[in-house]
Amino acid sequence: MIAFVEGVVAYAELDHVVINVNGVGYRVFVTGTTAFQMKEGETLRLFTHHHVREDAHLLYGFRTKEEKELFNRLINVNGIGPKVALSILGAGTPDQFVFAVRSEDVNFLTKLPGIGKKTAQRLILDLKEKLDDLATLLPVPPLSSGKGAVKAAPASKGLGAELHEALTSLGYTEKEAHEVVRSLAEEITEGVPLESLIKLALKQMMRQ
């Protein structure tokens, strides 16, 4: 099993990159975003999933271990193959997908390539309780494991987490808070006071 590939970028296409490893070119399938970021001559390491078919051995590559782990969990869901899993990761960021599953955001999931309503519901059913260890990717705190308050978010989660926690503590649902945090993504930047963000969020809530 090939766990990672480290070498020099020979060239990149829309859906893959060829990495020169000691004179051998490995074709690694990646998201469009990752391929776009590749620079010829750059030295890099990609964590890989080695997918074996009857007619081919394919490598899928990822910048981080977390992204690779999320890919592995996606392809274990019935009906999700490597190509669909890669397109899902390429359509957004891992934290967006993880939070959408944990907050049961079917609308967000159905906007992803190859995902219909039934598949979105299957993703939620199969993965919702299996993503806790990937929570460090999230810009918002983990969902509550039961009735009552949401678990406190570590300070390292950032302003998005603090805003989400503040809104849920005021009585808004996980989904409502999630939608507002997403809609204010451009305003949530370092240095902006949390109080200002809460005021913006409340104003938006009142307009709905």
C-alpha positions in Angstrom: 0.0 0.0 0.0 1.4 3.4 -1.0 0.8 5.8 2.0 2.3 8.9 0.4 4.2 10.1 -2.6 7.0 12.7 -2.3 8.8 14.2 -5.2 8.9 17.0 -7.8 5.9 18.1 -9.8 6.5 17.1 -13.4 3.2 18.6 -14.6 -0.4 19.0 -13.6 -3.7 18.5 -15.5 -7.2 19.4 -14.5 -7.7 16.2 -12.4 -4.3 14.8 -11.7 -0.6 15.6 -11.2 2.4 13.7 -12.2 5.1 13.5 -9.5 8.7 12.6 -10.4 10.0 10.3 -7.6 13.6 9.5 -8.3 13.0 9.3 -12.1 9.6 7.5 -11.9 6.5 9.5 -12.7 3.5 8.7 -10.5 0.1 9.9 -11.7 -2.0 11.0 -8.8 -5.6 12.0 -9.1 -6.4 15.2 -7.1 -9.1 17.7 -6.8 -9.2 20.6 -9.3 -8.3 23.0 -6.6 -5.2 21.0 -5.6 -4.1 20.6 -9.3 -4.5 24.4 -9.8 -2.2 25.0 -6.9 0.6 22.8 -8.2 3.7 24.4 -9.7 6.0 22.6 -12.0 9.3 21.9 -10.3 7.8 22.2 -6.8 8.8 19.6 -4.3 5.8 18.2 -2.3 4.3 15.3 -0.5 0.8 14.0 -1.1 -0.9 11.5 1.2 -2.3 8.9 -1.1 -5.1 6.3 -1.2 -4.1 3.3 -3.4 -7.3 2.1 -5.2 -7.1 -1.3 -6.8 -9.5 -2.3 -9.6 -9.4 -5.4 -11.8 -8.1 -3.2 -14.7 -6.0 -0.6 -12.9 -4.1 0.6 -9.9 -5.0 4.2 -9.1 -3.6 6.8 -6.7 -5.7 9.6 -5.2 -3.7 12.3 -3.5 -4.4 14.8 -0.7 -2.5 17.7 0.9 -3.4 16.6 4.5 -4.0 13.4 6.4 -7.4 14.7 7.5 -8.5 15.2 3.9 -7.3 11.7 3.0 -9.2 10.2 6.0 -12.4 12.0 5.0 -12.0 10.6 1.5 -11.6 7.1 2.9 -14.8 7.4 4.9 -16.7 8.8 1.9 -15.8 5.8 -0.3 -17.0 3.4 2.5 -20.5 4.9 2.1 -22.7 2.8 -0.3 -22.9 4.4 -3.7 -19.9 6.7 -3.2 -16.9 5.8 -5.4 -13.5 7.4 -5.5 -14.3 9.8 -8.3 -17.5 11.1 -6.6 -15.6 11.3 -3.3 -12.9 13.4 -4.9 -15.4 15.7 -6.6 -17.1 16.2 -3.2 -13.9 17.3 -1.6 -13.1 19.5 -4.6 -16.4 21.3 -4.4 -15.7 22.8 -1.0 -13.4 22.4 2.0 -13.3 19.4 4.4 -14.6 21.5 7.3 -17.7 22.6 5.2 -18.5 19.0 4.4 -18.0 17.7 7.9 -20.1 20.4 9.4 -22.9 19.9 6.8 -23.1 16.2 7.7 -23.0 16.8 11.4 -25.7 19.5 11.2 -27.8 17.4 8.7 -27.7 20.2 6.1 -29.3 18.3 3.2 -29.5 21.4 1.1 -25.8 22.0 1.2 -25.0 18.4 0.5 -27.3 18.2 -2.5 -25.4 21.0 -4.1 -22.3 18.8 -4.3 -21.5 17.0 -7.5 -23.2 13.7 -7.9 -25.2 14.0 -4.7 -29.0 13.7 -4.7 -31.3 13.9 -1.8 -31.2 10.2 -1.0 -27.4 10.1 -1.2 -27.2 13.1 1.0 -29.5 11.4 3.6 -27.3 8.3 3.4 -24.2 10.3 4.0 -25.7 11.9 7.1 -27.0 8.5 8.3 -23.6 6.7 7.8 -21.2 9.5 8.8 -22.8 11.8 11.3 -21.6 9.9 14.3 -18.2 8.9 12.7 -16.6 12.3 12.2 -15.9 13.3 15.8 -12.1 12.8 15.5 -12.1 15.1 12.5 -13.7 17.9 14.5 -10.4 19.8 14.6 -11.1 20.7 10.9 -14.3 22.6 11.8 -14.6 26.3 12.0 -17.6 25.7 14.4 -17.9 23.6 17.6 -19.0 19.9 17.6 -22.7 19.2 17.9 -24.1 18.4 21.3 -24.1 14.7 22.1 -27.5 15.1 23.8 -30.2 17.6 24.8 -29.0 20.9 26.2 -26.1 23.2 25.6 -23.6 22.7 22.8 -20.2 21.7 23.9 -17.8 24.6 24.4 -15.4 25.2 21.5 -11.7 25.5 22.1 -10.3 28.9 21.5 -8.3 27.7 18.6 -11.6 27.1 16.6 -11.6 30.9 15.9 -14.3 33.5 15.5 -16.6 31.2 13.6 -16.8 28.8 16.5 -17.4 31.6 19.0 -20.1 33.1 16.9 -21.8 29.8 16.5 -21.6 29.0 20.2 -23.0 32.5 21.1 -26.0 32.1 18.8 -26.9 28.6 20.1 -26.6 29.9 23.7 -29.2 32.6 22.7 -31.6 29.9 21.7 -31.1 29.5 18.0 -30.9 26.0 16.5 -27.7 24.4 15.3 -28.9 24.7 11.7 -29.9 28.4 12.1 -26.5 29.3 13.6 -24.7 27.3 11.0 -26.5 29.2 8.1 -25.7 32.6 9.6 -22.1 31.7 10.2 -21.8 30.6 6.6 -23.5 33.7 5.3 -21.1 36.0 7.3 -18.0 34.1 6.2 -16.5 37.3 4.6 -17.0 39.3 7.8 -15.5 36.7 10.1 -11.8 37.8 9.9 -9.1 38.2 12.5 -9.5 41.4 14.5 -13.2 41.8 14.1 -14.8 42.0 17.6 -17.1 39.1 18.4 -19.8 41.5 19.7 -19.9 43.1 16.2 -20.4 39.8 14.6 -23.2 38.8 17.0 -25.0 42.1 16.2 -24.7 41.4 12.5 -25.9 37.9 12.9 -28.9 39.0 15.0 -29.9 41.6 12.4 -29.7 39.0 9.7 -31.9 36.6 11.8 -34.5 39.3 12.3 -34.7 39.9 8.5 -35.5 36.2 7.8 
